[in-house]
Each structure stands twice: as structure tokens, then as C-alpha cells.
Amino acid sequence: MFIPKSKWLALIGAALLGAGSVHAQDNKALINALIQKGILTQDEAGKITDEIKKAEAGQTVVTNGSDNWIKKLTLSGRFQAQFVDIGTSIAGVAANPVATQHFLLRRIYLGTKVDMGDGFTGAVTYDFANNSFDTAIVSWKQSDALTLDLGLKKAPFVYEETTSSGALKAIERSVVTRFFDEPNNGRRLGAASYRIGLYASGNVPSSPVFYSVAVTNPERNEYSGDGTSGPAVNGNPGVQSAGNGTNNNFGYYGTVGVADKFDGGTYKFGIEGGFLPDQGGPAATVGLGNDLKLYGAFADVTFGDFNLQGEWLQAQDKRGVSATQDARPMGYWIQPSYFLIPKVLEAVVNYSYVDSDGRGVNISDGVRSAPGGGTMNKLSEWYVGGNWYFRGPDYKLQFGYVHADSKDTVTGGTASAKSDGLRTQVQVNF
């Protein structure tokens, strides 16, 4: 670092460095004036200018003085705060459950990414609001055609699930996505989302074709607790869980599709699937030879200020209802959105539906924060809302009305429950 010989030069250098790039033109004018008055020589002015440029560009962060492999360290984060006011009414009961009316910190992400050169990177993102990891991988990118990831990330199944939480237009994911992907509680399938394994993805050269495949542990992993020697979180094992008779077989996932631009817009279409040996069966019991097969298809089209997304999902759950009855749950979601004020104010409508085919589903399984309404066979949800982008997707306010219906008992009887309420969220990305 340049060290001026006199106290005055030190003060001048410190002042200019503190001023930074906001006053870059003023700094240049001041340096020229000091040269003209004979206070600075051209050589001294040049060294001070170099120091200002270094300060503006930032400094290299080195975690280990003997480590010559780190090229760049990137920090990122996401903060999401919600307010929910959702109540549930159950037909034929004397008293309904207590409504949810609460502020909550939905996500508090802090992420780090290290670039080690030659295509190698490492990334860890932790969610302090849920004691869970969002990403923990080591990656090697050979080219746009092939990237390999080893570690924890979301399995390539269910387009809405793999869409970043920071890019969701309806605040929360749909009831069918949550039924398929949230942890198995005896009704939901726990079929995808966070898994530890080996991933490969890329784009086929000179074509619009993309792909993503994975071989993973069959169980969902994300929590920092160890499900064997330490505490589980929400009843689910952590990322250090050991294998046993219920999860020793690999899970397999794959997505393939096409994505490209056209005059005035973009499109993305794909098909997806998965196979989880021993992860099907009645209730939350797994590891008994009942396989779970997964199928899906999705579309995402943008034309001008209009966007349309949708997805269809189905599963074959061997003995998913009982020891003598399989289940073929299915569902879909569709979501049109339109910018009323381009890039500033967006209107969103989302409709989603799930038929559990006798396995059962509760409103609380699909609608986050909603009080439970009892086990039914079918569940649907309407979300009508808007997004106000203060500074693009990084700083936005989301707000919407939620209406959900569950109906029919798993044995074919008549029953119903409804949930209604408001959900809002503020998001800041950095």
C-alpha cells in the first residue's frame, strides 16, 4: 500500500479514499488542483489514484494465507418476513380451530460461494429461520453442456419446487407441490425437494434442449440436526443421518425439456420423473419394499408483460393407502400473471388441486399456516394477489388472498372444510 511521506499527504489520501466512487469526478478535479499548486507530484497523485481504484474494486478475501486456489468469495442473502391471517371452518363441528394470526420470519438465508478456478466451486446456503440448509455442494462445470454437483440441493423434480423461493409469484408454493414434496407425515409423499447425492445438468450444444438428472439418498435431508446421534428437527433427520434399512436404496430423478426465446417472449417446456425404491407404502412407513414412482410435466411461457406457468403431477404409491390398496395421487397448478405497471406492479392468480386417491390430505398439509381441517381426499386452493417490485425482485412486497377447500373422506363419505385469509410478505435479496 502507498504511504505518503508527509502528514498532509496522508490526510489527503485518507480523505479521497473515504470519499470513494460516489465522488469520483470531484476526486479527479481535486487531485489536479493539488498538482497545479505543487502540493502533489505526478507520481504521488498516481499512487493515490491507484489506491482509490483498489478501494472501489474491493479487496480479495483470503481465508487461508497459504491457500493459492481461492479466486473469489461471494456472499449472498435473502430475508423474507410474512404476516398471515388465515382461519379454517369445518362443516358440522361445534367449534372451529383457532385461526392463525401472526408475524413470522419465513426465511433468513446467508450464502457463500467460493470460486477455485478451472470450473470448480463450492457453495453453502443456510436458513437461520428454519435451522436448515438450502444448498451445500461442491461443483465442477466442464462446459454449458455439463455441470456436476455433489452434496445437498433440490432434486430435479417438480418445477415449482425447484423455482427459487425468491422468484415465487404467489408467495407460497401450491397445495399439490407441498403434497408431493413436503416431508412424509402419513399423508404427504415426501417425494422430492432436498436430497443429498450426485447431480448432473446442462444444455445440449446448439439446441434448446436442457436436462438435469440425479442419484440421491431417498430421504429428504436439510436440517442441521443429526437424526441418529443428535436431535432431529420437526421429526426429520439432519444432513448427517446414517443409512439403515429404510433408506439404503438410491433415489433417481430426471428432467428434460426445451427452453428458448421467440419474438416478444420466452418459453420452457419439460417432462420430469422419479423412482424411489422402498419409499412408498401406507402412512409414513417406508423401507418395506413399496416403491414410489413419480411423473410430471410443466410449462412456463412469457409474452411481453404476461406470464403463464403450470404443472401436472402424478405418483404411483404402492400400498399407499393400506396393505391391500395402492394410491395414484395426482394434481396440478396453473398460474397466470400480468404486469399492470411494467416491472413494478404485477397481478397474480394461482389455482391448484390435489386428489390423494384415498391416501388423505389435510388443509394444513397444503396451505402453509392454515389450521387443520381434518383428513379429506381432495384439496384445492385459489390465490389472488399482487407483487410490488420496489427494486426488481430483490426488494418487493407481495400480498394476496387465500381460499382453500378440502372435501370427501378417504372412504367416500361426505365432508368438507374451508380456509380463508390473507398473506403478505416483504423480501430483500442481497
C-alpha positions as CSV (number, residue, x, y, z in Angstrom):
1,M,0.0,0.0,0.0
2,F,1.2,3.6,-0.8
3,I,2.3,5.5,2.3
4,P,2.6,9.3,1.8
5,K,5.8,10.9,3.2
6,S,4.1,13.8,4.9
7,K,1.1,14.2,7.3
8,W,-0.7,16.4,4.7
9,L,-0.4,13.7,2.0
10,A,-1.7,11.1,4.4
11,L,-4.7,13.2,5.2
12,I,-5.3,13.9,1.5
13,G,-5.1,10.2,0.7
14,A,-7.4,9.1,3.5
15,A,-10.0,11.7,2.6
16,L,-10.0,10.7,-1.0
17,L,-10.2,7.0,-0.2
18,G,-13.1,7.7,2.2
19,A,-14.9,9.7,-0.5
20,G,-15.0,6.6,-2.8
21,S,-16.6,6.2,-6.2
22,V,-19.6,8.4,-5.4
23,H,-17.4,11.5,-5.8
24,A,-15.0,10.1,-8.5
25,Q,-15.1,13.2,-10.7
26,D,-14.6,15.5,-7.7
27,N,-11.6,13.4,-6.6
28,K,-10.0,13.8,-10.0
29,A,-10.6,17.6,-10.0
30,L,-9.1,17.9,-6.5
31,I,-6.0,15.9,-7.4
32,N,-5.4,18.0,-10.5
33,A,-5.8,21.2,-8.4
34,L,-3.3,19.9,-5.8
35,I,-0.8,19.1,-8.6
36,Q,-1.1,22.6,-10.0
37,K,-0.5,24.1,-6.6
38,G,2.6,22.0,-6.2
39,I,1.3,20.1,-3.2
40,L,1.3,16.7,-5.0
41,T,3.7,15.5,-7.6
42,Q,2.5,13.5,-10.6
43,D,4.0,10.3,-9.1
44,E,2.3,10.8,-5.7
45,A,-1.0,11.6,-7.4
46,G,-0.8,8.5,-9.5
47,K,-0.2,6.3,-6.4
48,I,-3.2,7.9,-4.6
49,T,-5.3,7.3,-7.7
50,D,-4.3,3.6,-7.8
51,E,-5.3,3.2,-4.1
52,I,-8.7,4.8,-4.8
53,K,-9.2,2.3,-7.7
54,K,-8.3,-0.6,-5.5
55,A,-10.8,0.6,-2.8
56,E,-13.6,1.0,-5.3
57,A,-12.9,-2.5,-6.7
58,G,-12.9,-4.2,-3.3
59,Q,-10.2,-6.3,-1.8
60,T,-9.5,-10.0,-2.3
61,V,-10.7,-12.1,0.7
62,V,-8.3,-14.9,1.7
63,T,-9.4,-17.3,4.3
64,N,-6.0,-19.1,4.5
65,G,-2.8,-17.3,3.7
66,S,-1.2,-20.5,2.3
67,D,-4.2,-21.2,0.0
68,N,-3.5,-20.2,-3.5
69,W,-6.6,-21.8,-5.1
70,I,-9.3,-19.3,-4.0
71,K,-10.1,-16.9,-6.8
72,K,-13.2,-15.3,-5.5
73,L,-15.5,-15.4,-2.5
74,T,-19.2,-14.3,-2.9
75,L,-21.6,-13.6,-0.1
76,S,-25.4,-13.5,-0.6
77,G,-28.5,-13.5,1.5
78,R,-32.3,-13.4,1.5
79,F,-34.7,-12.1,4.1
80,Q,-38.4,-12.8,4.0
81,A,-40.9,-11.6,6.6
82,Q,-44.6,-12.6,6.5
83,F,-47.9,-11.7,8.1
84,V,-50.6,-14.3,7.9
85,D,-54.3,-14.2,9.0
86,I,-55.9,-17.5,8.0
87,G,-58.8,-19.3,9.5
88,T,-60.3,-22.7,8.9
89,S,-64.0,-23.7,9.2
90,I,-65.1,-27.4,9.3
91,A,-68.6,-28.4,8.3
92,G,-70.7,-30.0,11.1
93,V,-68.4,-29.2,14.1
94,A,-69.4,-27.1,17.1
95,A,-66.2,-25.2,17.3
96,N,-63.6,-24.4,14.6
97,P,-59.9,-24.4,15.2
98,V,-58.2,-21.2,16.4
99,A,-57.2,-19.0,13.4
100,T,-53.6,-18.2,12.6
101,Q,-52.8,-14.5,13.0
102,H,-49.1,-14.0,13.2
103,F,-46.0,-12.3,12.0
104,L,-43.2,-14.7,11.1
105,L,-39.7,-14.8,9.6
106,R,-40.2,-17.1,6.7
107,R,-36.6,-17.3,5.5
108,I,-33.2,-15.9,6.6
109,Y,-30.7,-17.1,4.1
110,L,-26.9,-16.5,4.3
111,G,-25.0,-17.9,1.4
112,T,-21.3,-18.3,0.5
113,K,-19.8,-19.3,-2.8
114,V,-16.1,-20.0,-3.4
115,D,-14.6,-20.0,-6.9
116,M,-11.4,-22.1,-7.1
117,G,-10.8,-21.8,-10.8
118,D,-10.8,-24.4,-13.5
119,G,-14.6,-24.8,-13.2
120,F,-14.5,-25.8,-9.5
121,T,-16.8,-24.0,-7.0
122,G,-18.2,-24.7,-3.6
123,A,-21.4,-23.2,-2.1
124,V,-23.2,-23.3,1.2
125,T,-26.5,-21.5,2.0
126,Y,-28.1,-21.8,5.4
127,D,-31.6,-20.8,6.5
128,F,-31.4,-19.5,10.1
129,A,-35.2,-19.2,10.3
130,N,-35.7,-23.0,9.9
131,N,-32.4,-24.5,11.1
132,S,-31.8,-25.9,7.7
133,F,-29.5,-25.9,4.7
134,D,-30.7,-24.7,1.3
135,T,-27.5,-25.7,-0.5
136,A,-24.3,-27.4,0.4
137,I,-22.5,-28.6,-2.7
138,V,-19.1,-28.9,-4.5
139,S,-19.4,-28.3,-8.2
140,W,-17.4,-28.8,-11.4
141,K,-18.5,-27.1,-14.6
142,Q,-17.0,-28.7,-17.7
143,S,-19.0,-26.5,-20.0
144,D,-22.6,-25.3,-20.5
145,A,-23.3,-28.9,-21.5
146,L,-22.2,-30.5,-18.2
147,T,-22.1,-29.4,-14.6
148,L,-21.6,-31.9,-11.8
149,D,-22.8,-31.2,-8.2
150,L,-22.0,-33.3,-5.2
151,G,-23.8,-32.6,-1.9
152,L,-27.2,-31.3,-0.9
153,K,-29.6,-29.4,-3.2
154,K,-33.2,-29.9,-4.5
155,A,-33.9,-32.9,-6.6
156,P,-34.8,-32.2,-10.3
157,F,-38.5,-32.9,-9.9
158,V,-41.5,-30.6,-9.6
159,Y,-40.8,-27.3,-11.5
160,E,-42.4,-25.1,-8.8
161,E,-40.3,-26.7,-6.1
162,T,-37.1,-26.1,-7.9
163,T,-38.1,-22.5,-8.6
164,S,-36.2,-20.2,-6.2
165,S,-38.3,-19.0,-3.2
166,G,-37.2,-15.5,-4.2
167,A,-38.9,-15.8,-7.6
168,L,-42.2,-17.2,-6.5
169,K,-45.1,-15.0,-7.6
170,A,-47.7,-16.5,-5.2
171,I,-45.6,-16.2,-2.0
172,E,-46.0,-19.9,-1.1
173,R,-45.9,-23.0,-3.3
174,S,-49.2,-24.7,-4.4
175,V,-51.0,-27.3,-2.5
176,V,-50.1,-30.1,-5.0
177,T,-46.4,-29.2,-4.8
178,R,-46.5,-29.3,-1.0
179,F,-48.4,-32.6,-1.0
180,F,-45.8,-34.2,-3.3
181,D,-42.6,-32.7,-1.8
182,E,-43.1,-31.8,1.9
183,P,-41.9,-34.4,4.4
184,N,-43.9,-37.6,4.7
185,N,-46.4,-37.2,7.6
186,G,-48.6,-40.2,6.6
187,R,-50.4,-38.2,4.0
188,R,-47.9,-36.2,2.1
189,L,-45.5,-38.1,-0.1
190,G,-42.1,-36.5,0.8
191,A,-41.1,-37.4,-2.8
192,A,-38.6,-34.7,-3.7
193,S,-37.1,-31.4,-2.6
194,Y,-33.8,-31.5,-0.6
195,R,-31.7,-34.6,-1.2
196,I,-28.0,-35.5,-0.7
197,G,-26.5,-37.0,-3.8
198,L,-24.8,-36.6,-7.2
199,Y,-26.3,-34.2,-9.8
200,A,-25.6,-33.6,-13.5
201,S,-27.2,-30.9,-15.6
202,G,-26.6,-28.8,-18.7
203,N,-27.8,-27.7,-22.1
204,V,-27.3,-29.7,-25.3
205,P,-25.0,-27.7,-27.5
206,S,-26.6,-25.8,-30.4
207,S,-30.1,-26.7,-29.3
208,P,-32.8,-25.5,-26.9
209,V,-32.7,-28.8,-25.0
210,F,-31.8,-28.9,-21.3
211,Y,-31.5,-31.7,-18.8
212,S,-31.0,-32.5,-15.1
213,V,-30.5,-35.9,-13.5
214,A,-29.7,-37.1,-10.0
215,V,-28.8,-40.1,-7.9
216,T,-29.6,-39.4,-4.3
217,N,-30.4,-40.7,-0.9
218,P,-34.1,-41.4,-1.0
219,E,-35.0,-39.5,2.2
220,R,-35.3,-35.7,2.5
221,N,-32.3,-34.1,4.2
222,E,-32.0,-30.4,5.0
223,Y,-31.8,-29.9,8.8
224,S,-28.7,-29.3,10.7
225,G,-29.6,-31.8,13.4
226,D,-28.3,-35.4,13.1
227,G,-31.2,-37.8,13.1
228,T,-29.0,-40.6,14.6
229,S,-26.7,-39.3,17.3
230,G,-28.3,-35.8,17.7
231,P,-31.7,-34.3,17.6
232,A,-34.0,-34.3,14.5
233,V,-35.8,-31.1,13.5
234,N,-39.6,-31.3,13.0
235,G,-39.2,-35.1,13.3
236,N,-36.9,-35.2,10.3
237,P,-33.3,-36.4,10.1
238,G,-30.5,-34.0,9.5
239,V,-27.8,-33.9,6.9
240,Q,-25.5,-36.2,8.8
241,S,-28.0,-39.1,9.0
242,A,-26.7,-42.6,8.6
243,G,-28.1,-45.2,6.2
244,N,-30.3,-48.0,7.5
245,G,-32.9,-50.5,6.3
246,T,-35.4,-47.8,5.4
247,N,-33.2,-45.7,3.1
248,N,-30.3,-47.8,1.8
249,N,-31.6,-47.8,-1.8
250,F,-30.8,-44.8,-4.1
251,G,-33.5,-42.5,-5.4
252,Y,-33.4,-41.5,-9.1
253,Y,-34.6,-38.2,-10.7
254,G,-34.6,-36.7,-14.1
255,T,-36.0,-33.7,-16.0
256,V,-35.6,-32.9,-19.7
257,G,-37.1,-30.1,-21.8
258,V,-36.7,-27.2,-24.2
259,A,-36.3,-23.5,-23.4
260,D,-35.6,-20.6,-25.8
261,K,-36.7,-17.2,-26.8
262,F,-39.1,-16.2,-29.5
263,D,-40.2,-12.8,-30.9
264,G,-41.5,-11.0,-27.9
265,G,-41.1,-13.7,-25.3
266,T,-39.6,-16.9,-23.9
267,Y,-40.8,-20.5,-23.4
268,K,-39.8,-23.5,-21.3
269,F,-41.5,-27.0,-21.5
270,G,-40.4,-30.1,-19.8
271,I,-41.2,-33.6,-18.5
272,E,-39.9,-35.0,-15.2
273,G,-39.9,-38.2,-13.3
274,G,-38.5,-40.1,-10.3
275,F,-38.2,-43.5,-8.8
276,L,-37.8,-44.1,-5.0
277,P,-37.4,-47.7,-4.1
278,D,-39.0,-48.7,-0.7
279,Q,-40.3,-45.1,-0.1
280,G,-44.0,-45.8,-0.7
281,G,-46.5,-47.6,1.4
282,P,-49.2,-46.9,4.0
283,A,-49.0,-43.9,6.3
284,A,-45.4,-42.8,7.0
285,T,-44.0,-46.3,7.0
286,V,-41.1,-46.7,4.5
287,G,-38.4,-49.4,3.8
288,L,-40.9,-52.3,3.3
289,G,-40.4,-52.8,-0.4
290,N,-43.2,-50.4,-1.5
291,D,-41.9,-48.3,-4.4
292,L,-42.8,-44.7,-5.2
293,K,-42.9,-43.7,-8.9
294,L,-43.2,-40.1,-10.0
295,Y,-44.3,-38.3,-13.2
296,G,-44.8,-34.7,-14.2
297,A,-44.9,-32.1,-17.0
298,F,-44.6,-28.3,-16.8
299,A,-44.7,-25.2,-19.0
300,D,-43.5,-21.6,-18.4
301,V,-44.3,-19.0,-21.2
302,T,-43.7,-15.3,-21.1
303,F,-45.1,-12.9,-23.8
304,G,-44.5,-9.3,-23.1
305,D,-45.9,-8.4,-19.7
306,F,-47.9,-11.7,-19.5
307,N,-46.6,-14.9,-18.0
308,L,-48.3,-18.3,-17.7
309,Q,-47.0,-21.2,-15.7
310,G,-48.4,-24.6,-15.0
311,E,-47.6,-28.2,-13.9
312,W,-49.2,-31.6,-13.7
313,L,-48.0,-34.2,-11.3
314,Q,-48.9,-37.9,-10.6
315,A,-47.5,-40.7,-8.4
316,Q,-47.8,-44.4,-8.2
317,D,-47.6,-45.2,-4.5
318,K,-47.5,-49.0,-3.9
319,R,-49.8,-49.8,-1.0
320,G,-50.1,-46.1,-0.4
321,V,-53.5,-46.4,1.2
322,S,-53.2,-49.7,3.1
323,A,-51.5,-53.1,2.8
324,T,-54.1,-54.1,0.2
325,Q,-54.7,-50.8,-1.7
326,D,-52.3,-48.7,-3.9
327,A,-52.7,-45.0,-4.4
328,R,-52.3,-42.9,-7.5
329,P,-52.4,-39.3,-6.2
330,M,-52.4,-36.6,-8.8
331,G,-52.8,-32.9,-9.1
332,Y,-51.9,-29.7,-11.0
333,W,-51.4,-26.0,-10.6
334,I,-51.8,-23.1,-13.1
335,Q,-50.7,-19.5,-12.6
336,P,-51.3,-16.6,-15.0
337,S,-49.7,-13.2,-14.1
338,Y,-49.6,-9.8,-15.7
339,F,-47.6,-6.6,-15.1
340,L,-50.2,-3.8,-14.7
341,I,-47.2,-1.4,-14.5
342,P,-44.2,-2.9,-16.3
343,K,-41.6,-4.2,-13.9
344,V,-43.3,-2.5,-11.0
345,L,-46.8,-3.9,-10.2
346,E,-47.8,-7.4,-11.1
347,A,-51.2,-9.2,-10.7
348,V,-51.1,-12.9,-9.9
349,V,-53.7,-15.7,-9.8
350,N,-52.9,-19.3,-8.9
351,Y,-55.2,-22.3,-8.8
352,S,-54.0,-25.7,-7.6
353,Y,-55.7,-29.0,-6.9
354,V,-54.7,-32.4,-5.5
355,D,-56.6,-35.7,-5.4
356,S,-54.9,-38.0,-2.9
357,D,-56.7,-41.1,-4.2
358,G,-57.5,-42.4,-0.8
359,R,-54.2,-41.6,0.9
360,G,-55.7,-38.4,2.6
361,V,-54.8,-34.8,2.7
362,N,-55.4,-32.0,5.3
363,I,-55.7,-28.3,4.5
364,S,-52.7,-27.8,6.8
365,D,-50.7,-30.2,4.6
366,G,-51.0,-27.9,1.5
367,V,-51.8,-24.4,2.8
368,R,-48.9,-23.1,4.9
369,S,-50.0,-21.6,8.3
370,A,-53.6,-22.8,7.8
371,P,-55.2,-24.6,10.8
372,G,-56.0,-28.2,10.1
373,G,-59.4,-29.2,8.8
374,G,-59.3,-32.9,9.2
375,T,-58.2,-35.6,6.7
376,M,-60.0,-35.4,3.4
377,N,-59.5,-36.9,0.0
378,K,-59.2,-33.8,-2.2
379,L,-57.9,-30.3,-1.7
380,S,-57.9,-27.1,-3.9
381,E,-56.7,-23.6,-3.4
382,W,-57.2,-20.2,-5.0
383,Y,-54.6,-17.5,-4.5
384,V,-55.3,-13.9,-5.9
385,G,-52.8,-11.3,-5.2
386,G,-50.1,-8.9,-6.4
387,N,-46.4,-8.1,-6.3
388,W,-45.0,-4.6,-5.9
389,Y,-41.3,-4.5,-7.1
390,F,-39.5,-1.6,-5.4
391,R,-36.1,-2.6,-6.8
392,G,-36.9,-5.6,-9.1
393,P,-37.2,-9.0,-7.5
394,D,-34.6,-8.1,-4.8
395,Y,-36.8,-5.7,-2.9
396,K,-40.5,-6.4,-3.2
397,L,-43.8,-6.5,-1.3
398,Q,-46.2,-9.4,-2.0
399,F,-49.8,-9.6,-0.9
400,G,-52.8,-11.9,-1.6
401,Y,-56.0,-13.6,-0.6
402,V,-56.1,-17.4,0.0
403,H,-59.2,-19.6,-0.3
404,A,-58.9,-23.4,0.1
405,D,-61.4,-26.2,0.0
406,S,-61.0,-29.8,1.2
407,K,-63.7,-32.3,0.7
408,D,-64.8,-36.0,0.8
409,T,-63.5,-38.6,3.2
410,V,-60.9,-41.1,2.1
411,T,-63.6,-43.8,2.3
412,G,-66.0,-41.9,0.0
413,G,-68.1,-40.1,2.6
414,T,-69.3,-36.5,2.6
415,A,-67.2,-34.0,4.5
416,S,-65.7,-30.6,3.9
417,A,-63.5,-27.8,5.4
418,K,-62.5,-24.4,4.1
419,S,-59.7,-21.9,4.8
420,D,-59.7,-18.2,4.1
421,G,-57.3,-15.4,4.8
422,L,-54.6,-13.0,3.9
423,R,-50.9,-13.5,3.4
424,T,-48.3,-10.8,2.9
425,Q,-44.5,-10.9,2.5
426,V,-41.6,-8.5,2.3
427,Q,-38.5,-9.8,0.6
428,V,-34.9,-8.4,0.4
429,N,-32.2,-10.1,-1.5
430,F,-28.5,-9.1,-1.4
